[in-house]
């Protein structure tokens, strides 16, 4: 199956969580970034959700946190090419593309939410997507 035949569009963007915890921030302490990515499937709506959480940490305490979800509707014909009775497979290149779109969206949300604050200087850096999405994403479907 070639990923270039998967037709899709963004159907919804949702910010599940955003927090600035100023009391946990110290300008003199090094900052770490914790990144979590997950894929979810909604067979009724024929969509895939990509959930990303970014936590900016100091001394293992978050001072800035964002959880954003992008929902991608898969075209009916494409849906039929990637799903069968037992599973759905998102080819690695396609799953990577969805992750890249989602990360870019999260960067924009983070920038917008931190405008006119001292936390606007914190930007999600470039990320090695191959580490986050190393292989095809497989969803096992429930048996009826």
ABEGO torsion letter per residue (X at the ends): XBAAABBBBBABBBBABBBBBAAABBAABBBBBBBBBBBBBBAAAGBBBBBBBBBBBBGGBBABBBBBBBBBBBBAAAAAAABBAABBBBBAAAAAAAAAAAAAAAAAAAAAAABGBAAAABBBBBBBAAAABABBBBBBBBBX
